[in-house]
Structures are given as structure tokens and as C-alpha cells.
Amino acid sequence: MKVKIFDFEDEKDLENAINSFLDDDMDVIDIKYQISSSIFSEEQIYCFSAMVVYTEK
């Protein structure tokens, strides 16, 4: 069993990275998704992350 962690400031970047990573030579066991936000000065910062748990065929 293996894991791959993804972390981006934009949800579309996260989506593209996960879609590029996935292929037919793996069995995905689970995908955990998380969003966090914080405020720095007057700017709101988002963090979109995911962990893909998989096995290789």
C-alpha cells in the first residue's frame, strides 16, 4: 500500500494533479480531501489538499 499527498492553493490545480497521477496500473483504495483557510493581513488564504491511498497492480 502506498500514499501520495497533494497540496495546492487552487482546487483546479489539485484536481488536475490528481487526474494526471491516476492511471490504470493502480487500484485506488481511498482519497481523503481537505480544505483549510486562514487570513494573513487582509488576504484570505486557502489550501486544498488530498491524500490518495493506493496499491500498484
Sequence and secondary structure as in RCSB ss.txt:
>XXXX:A:sequence
MKVKIFDFEDEKDLENAINSFLDDDMDVIDIKYQISSSIFSEEQIYCFSAMVVYTEK
>XXXX:A:secstr
 EEEEEEESSHHHHHHHHHHH  TTEEEEEEEEEEEEEEETTEEEEEEEEEEEEEE 
